[in-house]
């Protein structure tokens, strides 16, 4: 089942196993079970440290990974963890065998200190680039704490279970049989829902920074690194490290790297930042900025950080259509990532709102999975590149509606249709379907700055060639600014510019 290149890489990893493993297998006569058995047989044949044993597990087909002669680890896979989840399996093998996970000691201590029984189940798609973060985080927690267990469930292999629970977005996590959360979650985000949050005073009592960066995307990471290399006191506040990059699948225009993926780049950014003396404050959101003797940044939890200079790198997010039904049916038929959630709509009818490159690419991708795709474009013509439009119009199961204004996404407990009007005739059209993918661009995360500094009518922070804003000592970089182009490499450069601008401000003031 595995090609020669993957087997060669896998062989190198299996040599790192620190103890013997026992894989308990629950298989039936179905095709997925047979595929799983063939996969596990091939895996076991590659290492004398891996043994297989038939067992009765909660689901069939499924298997659990355990250290030989020890209590069950609580790590299980229901389905065949290939695609994006292959790495999750490799890491599980290594960690269950005794190899320490690459997690901060503070996080490890938190996990080990959790009391009680926590049985996690994550519903995933093998094409989802967001799912491995959740799977790997829950596996780590299961390895470190005997009271925690986790089963990864491939939605394609357990369609009836997925439909009975009305799982319409991945990853979706259940805890002890109850809905826990959906979407990408870091291990810190998962822990924040279980353990007590830090007291606001922990932030307010920190010594003032020389440079405080708000945002953990490419521009924020670049700014923090450049500032820290100057030997000055640097902090970074980030809701999630990587920012919008975490939602990107393939990256082919990051100069000197022919191909990488968003999650890998985000992990590298965080790893690089941690090489320096930077106070990293994750899962924290800034809600207010005020210039006094120092610049004060208030956090959502009530804590207040102070700094001589601040670099705003808050990035951007998917733009919402803002029509009735969008918020109500988010993750219940309304989705924003065709790569992640597309497989859940196999054989169903969906719409894509947006006729730019991202919208048309999404429609082309989905057309190979779903029964029918309706593309709804607000303008009189599609804005995507001509080569993408040619491909779109060649597909037999795609209908394009132009000059169409979406007015409502309809449904009861989940999406059942979409309504739009012709912008000229005002004629209303309703299309019955099961899913809506929103692909209409980005909006900067700057609402919280309101009247604090100069912004464009689109909400972008106005900066000069040094990255300086209209407030002395406050700089900005990346997609939250009025930069001409929104690209990863441009954001990184602007982060470096803002850090150098802030340092220049410090030595002159």
C-alpha positions in Angstrom: 0.0 0.0 0.0 2.9 2.4 0.7 5.1 3.6 -2.1 8.9 3.2 -1.8 9.6 6.8 -0.8 7.2 6.7 2.1 8.4 3.2 3.2 12.0 4.5 3.2 11.0 7.5 5.4 8.9 5.3 7.6 11.7 2.8 8.1 13.9 5.6 9.5 11.2 6.6 12.0 10.5 3.0 13.1 14.2 2.7 14.0 13.5 5.4 16.6 11.0 3.3 18.6 12.1 3.1 22.2 10.1 0.0 23.2 8.0 -2.8 21.7 4.5 -2.0 20.6 1.3 -4.0 20.5 -1.3 -2.9 18.0 -4.8 -4.3 18.9 -6.9 -4.7 15.8 -10.7 -4.9 15.4 -11.6 -5.8 11.8 -14.5 -7.2 9.9 -15.1 -8.4 6.3 -15.8 -4.9 4.9 -13.5 -3.3 2.4 -12.2 -0.7 4.9 -11.3 -3.5 7.3 -9.4 -5.3 4.6 -7.5 -2.2 3.6 -6.7 -1.5 7.3 -5.4 -5.1 7.8 -3.2 -4.9 4.7 -1.8 -1.5 5.9 -1.1 -2.8 9.4 0.5 -6.0 8.1 2.8 -4.0 6.0 3.6 -1.7 8.9 4.4 -4.7 11.2 6.6 -6.3 8.6 8.8 -3.3 8.7 9.8 -3.5 12.4 10.3 -6.4 14.8 9.2 -4.1 17.6 5.6 -4.1 16.3 3.2 -7.0 16.9 -0.5 -7.3 15.9 -3.3 -8.8 18.1 -7.0 -9.3 17.4 -9.2 -7.5 19.8 -12.7 -6.3 20.4 -12.7 -2.5 20.3 -15.5 0.0 20.4 -15.5 0.4 16.6 -14.9 -1.9 13.6 -12.7 -1.3 11.7 -10.2 0.3 14.2 -7.0 -0.3 16.0 -5.2 0.9 19.1 -1.5 1.6 19.6 -0.1 0.3 22.9 3.2 -0.3 24.6 3.8 -4.1 25.0 3.2 -5.3 28.5 1.7 -2.0 29.7 -1.7 -0.5 30.2 -3.5 0.6 27.0 -2.4 4.0 25.9 -5.8 5.3 25.0 -4.7 6.1 21.4 -6.9 4.6 18.7 -7.6 5.0 15.0 -11.0 4.1 13.5 -10.2 3.8 9.8 -6.9 3.9 7.9 -4.8 6.9 8.8 -3.3 7.8 5.5 -3.4 11.1 3.7 -2.8 14.0 6.2 -3.2 11.6 9.1 -0.3 9.4 8.2 2.0 11.7 10.2 -0.4 11.4 13.2 0.1 7.6 13.2 3.9 7.9 13.0 4.0 10.3 15.9 1.6 8.1 17.9 3.9 5.1 17.4 6.9 7.0 18.5 5.2 8.7 21.5 3.5 5.5 22.8 6.9 3.7 22.6 8.3 6.3 25.0 9.7 9.1 22.8 8.9 12.4 24.4 6.5 14.6 22.4 7.7 18.1 21.3 5.6 20.0 23.7 6.6 22.8 26.2 7.2 21.5 29.7 4.5 23.8 31.0 2.0 22.1 28.8 3.1 18.7 29.8 2.7 19.6 33.5 -0.8 20.8 32.8 -1.8 17.6 31.0 -0.4 15.4 33.7 -2.2 17.4 36.4 -5.7 16.8 34.8 -7.9 14.6 37.1 -10.8 12.6 35.9 -11.8 10.6 32.8 -11.7 12.2 29.4 -12.7 10.1 26.4 -12.2 12.2 23.3 -13.4 11.3 19.8 -12.4 13.3 16.7 -14.2 13.1 13.4 -11.8 13.8 10.6 -11.3 13.7 6.9 -8.1 12.3 5.4 -8.0 15.3 3.0 -8.3 17.8 5.9 -5.1 19.8 6.6 -6.5 21.2 9.9 -7.4 17.8 11.4 -3.9 16.4 12.2 -3.2 19.2 14.7 -6.3 18.2 16.7 -5.6 14.4 16.3 -2.0 14.8 17.3 -2.8 17.1 20.3 -5.4 14.6 21.7 -3.0 11.7 21.1 -0.3 13.5 23.1 -2.7 14.1 25.9 -3.7 10.4 25.9 -0.1 9.3 26.1 0.8 11.7 29.0 -2.3 11.1 31.1 -3.9 7.7 31.7 -7.2 9.3 32.4 -7.4 10.6 28.8 -8.2 8.6 25.7 -8.7 9.5 22.1 -10.0 7.8 19.0 -9.6 9.3 15.5 -12.6 8.5 13.4 -12.4 8.8 9.6 -15.8 10.2 8.6 -15.7 8.5 5.2 -15.4 5.1 6.9 -18.1 5.7 9.4 -20.7 7.6 7.3 -23.7 6.4 9.3 -22.2 7.6 12.5 -21.2 10.9 11.0 -24.7 11.5 9.7 -26.4 10.4 12.9 -24.4 13.0 14.8 -24.9 15.5 11.9 -21.2 16.1 11.7 -20.8 18.6 8.8 -17.4 20.1 9.4 -14.1 18.6 10.4 -12.4 18.3 12.7 -15.3 17.8 15.1 -14.5 16.7 18.6 -16.7 14.9 21.2 -15.8 14.5 24.8 -17.4 11.8 26.9 -20.2 11.6 24.2 -20.9 15.3 24.1 -20.0 17.9 21.5 -16.7 19.6 22.6 -15.7 21.7 19.6 -14.9 21.9 15.9 -12.3 23.4 13.7 -8.6 23.6 14.1 -7.5 23.6 17.8 -4.1 23.6 19.2 -3.2 21.6 22.3 -3.2 24.8 24.3 -6.7 25.7 23.0 -8.0 22.2 24.0 -6.5 22.6 27.5 -8.0 26.0 27.9 -11.4 24.3 27.8 -10.4 21.9 30.5 -8.1 23.6 32.9 -8.4 27.0 34.7 -7.3 30.0 32.6 -4.4 32.1 33.9 -5.3 35.1 36.2 -5.3 38.5 34.4 -2.8 39.7 37.0 -0.2 37.4 35.5 -0.2 39.7 32.5 -0.7 43.0 34.2 2.3 42.3 36.5 4.8 41.8 33.7 7.6 44.3 33.3 7.0 46.7 30.4 8.3 45.4 27.0 10.5 47.3 24.6 8.6 45.8 21.7 5.2 44.0 22.0 4.0 42.2 18.9 0.2 41.6 18.6 -0.3 38.6 16.3 1.5 35.3 15.6 1.3 35.0 11.8 4.3 35.4 9.4 4.6 39.2 10.0 4.3 38.8 13.8 6.8 36.0 14.0 9.2 38.0 11.7 8.8 41.1 13.8 9.4 39.2 17.1 12.6 37.6 15.8 14.0 40.8 14.4 13.3 42.6 17.6 14.7 39.9 19.9 17.9 39.8 17.8 18.5 43.4 18.9 18.7 42.2 22.5 15.7 44.1 23.6 12.8 42.9 25.8 10.3 41.4 23.3 6.8 39.9 23.8 4.3 38.4 21.4 0.5 38.0 22.0 -1.2 35.6 19.7 -4.6 34.0 19.6 -3.1 31.2 17.6 0.4 30.9 16.2 0.6 30.9 12.4 -2.6 32.9 11.9 -4.2 32.6 8.5 -1.3 30.5 7.2 -2.8 27.7 9.3 -5.7 27.6 6.9 -3.5 27.3 3.8 -2.9 24.0 2.2 -0.1 24.1 -0.4 2.4 27.0 -0.6 4.5 27.0 -3.8 5.6 30.7 -3.9 7.6 30.9 -0.7 10.9 31.7 -2.3 13.7 29.1 -1.8 11.1 26.5 -0.7 9.5 24.8 -3.7 6.6 23.4 -1.7 5.4 23.4 1.8 2.1 23.4 3.7 0.6 26.0 6.0 0.7 24.0 9.1 4.3 23.1 8.6 5.3 26.7 8.0 3.4 27.8 11.1 5.1 25.2 13.2 8.5 26.4 11.8 7.6 30.0 12.6 6.8 29.2 16.2 9.9 27.0 16.6 12.1 29.9 15.2 10.6 32.4 17.6 11.2 30.2 20.6 14.9 30.1 19.7 15.1 33.7 21.0 14.2 35.3 24.4 10.7 36.1 23.4 7.8 36.1 26.0 5.2 34.2 24.0 1.6 34.6 25.2 -0.7 32.3 23.3 -4.5 32.1 23.4 -4.7 35.8 24.2 -6.7 38.4 22.3 -6.1 42.2 22.4 -9.2 44.3 22.7 -7.9 47.8 23.4 -4.8 49.9 22.7 -4.1 53.3 24.3 -1.0 55.5 24.0 0.1 56.9 27.4 3.7 57.3 28.6 3.9 53.7 27.4 1.6 52.0 25.0 -1.0 49.9 26.9 -2.7 46.9 25.4 -5.7 45.4 27.2 -6.4 41.7 26.8 -9.8 40.1 26.6 -9.2 38.5 30.0 -8.8 42.0 31.6 -5.0 41.9 31.9 -3.0 45.0 30.6 0.4 44.7 29.0 2.7 47.8 28.7 5.4 48.4 26.1 7.5 51.2 24.8 6.5 50.2 21.2 3.9 47.9 19.8 3.7 46.2 16.4 0.2 45.3 15.2 0.3 42.1 13.1 -3.3 40.9 13.6 -3.7 39.7 10.0 -7.1 39.0 8.3 -9.9 36.4 8.3 -12.4 35.0 5.9 -15.0 37.6 4.9 -18.6 36.7 5.8 -21.5 37.1 3.5 -23.5 38.5 6.5 -26.9 37.1 5.5 -29.5 35.3 7.6 -28.5 31.7 8.1 -24.7 32.1 7.7 -23.9 32.3 11.4 -26.8 30.0 12.4 -25.6 27.1 10.2 -21.8 27.5 10.5 -20.5 23.9 10.7 -24.0 22.7 9.9 -23.7 23.1 6.2 -21.9 26.5 6.0 -18.2 26.0 5.5 -15.1 28.0 4.6 -12.6 25.3 3.7 -13.4 23.0 0.7 -10.2 20.9 1.3 -11.3 20.1 4.8 -15.0 19.8 4.6 -15.6 18.9 1.0 -15.5 15.1 1.5 -18.4 15.4 4.0 -20.6 16.5 1.2 -19.8 13.6 -1.2 -22.7 13.0 -3.5 -24.6 16.1 -2.2 -25.4 19.5 -3.7 -23.4 22.6 -2.6 -22.9 26.2 -3.5 -19.8 28.3 -3.6 -20.2 32.0 -3.0 -17.5 33.9 -4.8 -16.1 33.9 -8.3 -12.5 34.9 -7.7 -9.6 32.5 -7.8 -10.3 31.0 -4.4 -14.0 30.5 -5.2 -13.5 29.0 -8.6 -10.7 26.7 -7.4 -13.0 25.6 -4.6 -15.8 24.9 -7.1 -13.5 22.8 -9.3 -12.2 20.9 -6.3 -15.7 20.2 -5.0 -17.1 19.2 -8.5 -15.0 16.0 -8.3 -16.7 15.0 -5.0 -20.2 16.3 -4.8 -23.3 15.8 -7.0 -23.6 19.4 -8.1 -22.0 22.8 -7.5 -23.7 26.2 -7.9 -21.2 29.1 -8.2 -22.8 32.4 -7.0 -20.9 35.6 -8.1 -22.0 39.1 -7.1 -20.4 40.8 -10.1 -21.4 40.6 -13.7 -18.4 38.4 -14.5 -16.2 35.9 -12.7 -13.0 37.4 -11.5 -10.9 34.2 -11.5 -8.0 33.7 -14.0 -9.2 32.7 -17.4 -7.5 29.3 -17.2 -9.6 28.5 -14.1 -12.8 29.8 -15.7 -12.2 27.5 -18.7 -11.8 24.5 -16.5 -14.9 25.5 -14.5 -17.1 25.9 -17.5 -15.9 22.5 -18.8 -17.4 20.7 -15.8 -20.8 19.1 -16.4 -22.0 19.4 -12.8 -21.5 23.1 -12.3 -23.9 26.0 -12.7 -22.7 29.6 -12.6 -25.0 32.4 -11.5 -23.6 35.9 -12.1 -24.8 39.3 -11.0 -26.4 37.4 -8.1 -26.7 38.8 -4.6 -27.1 36.2 -1.8 -29.9 37.1 0.5 -30.3 34.0 2.7 -29.0 30.6 3.6 -32.0 28.5 4.6 -32.4 25.4 6.8 -33.9 24.0 9.9 -31.3 22.1 12.0 -28.9 22.3 9.0 -28.6 23.9 5.6 -31.2 23.0 3.0 -30.9 25.8 0.5 -29.7 29.2 -0.6 -31.6 32.2 -1.9 -30.3 35.0 -4.1 -31.6 37.7 -6.3 -30.6 39.1 -9.7 -29.1 42.5 -9.0 -30.8 44.1 -12.0 -34.2 42.4 -12.3 -34.5 41.6 -8.6 -35.9 38.2 -9.6 -35.4 35.7 -6.7 -34.0 32.2 -7.1 -33.9 29.5 -4.5 -31.6 26.5 -4.9 -32.1 23.4 -2.8 -28.8 22.0 -1.5 -26.9 20.7 1.6 -23.8 22.8 1.8 -22.5 26.4 1.2 -18.9 27.3 0.9 -18.1 31.0 1.4 -15.1 32.2 -0.6 -15.3 36.0 -0.9 -12.0 37.2 0.3 -10.6 38.6 3.5 -11.2 41.3 6.1 -8.5 42.8 8.4 -8.7 42.0 12.1 -8.7 45.6 13.2 -12.2 46.4 14.5 -10.9 46.6 18.0 -8.7 49.5 17.0 -11.8 51.6 15.9 -10.8 55.2 16.5 -7.4 54.5 17.9 -5.4 55.1 14.7 -5.8 55.8 11.0 -7.3 53.1 8.9 -8.6 52.9 5.3 -12.4 52.5 4.6 -11.7 48.8 4.4 -10.3 48.8 7.9 -6.6 48.4 6.9 -4.1 50.1 9.1 -2.3 52.9 7.3 1.5 52.6 7.6 4.5 54.5 6.1 7.6 53.0 4.6 9.0 52.3 8.1 5.8 50.4 9.2 4.8 53.3 11.5 1.1 54.1 12.1 -0.5 57.4 12.9 0.2 56.8 16.6 3.9 57.4 17.7 5.5 54.2 18.9 2.9 52.0 17.3 3.8 50.1 14.1 1.9 47.6 12.0 2.7 44.9 9.4 1.2 42.2 7.3 -2.4 41.7 6.0 -3.9 44.0 8.6 -2.2 47.0 6.8 -2.7 48.9 3.6 0.1 46.9 1.9 -0.5 46.6 -1.8 -0.4 42.8 -1.8 -1.3 40.1 0.7 1.3 37.5 0.5 3.2 35.4 3.1 6.6 36.6 1.9 5.5 40.2 1.8 4.1 39.9 5.3 7.4 38.5 6.6 9.3 41.4 5.0 6.9 44.0 6.5 7.3 42.4 9.9 11.0 42.9 9.7 10.5 46.4 8.5 8.2 47.2 11.4 10.6 45.7 14.0 13.5 47.8 12.6 11.3 50.8 12.6 10.4 50.2 16.2 14.0 49.8 17.2 14.9 53.0 15.4 12.1 54.7 17.3 13.4 53.4 20.6 17.0 54.6 20.1 15.8 58.1 18.9 13.3 58.5 21.8 
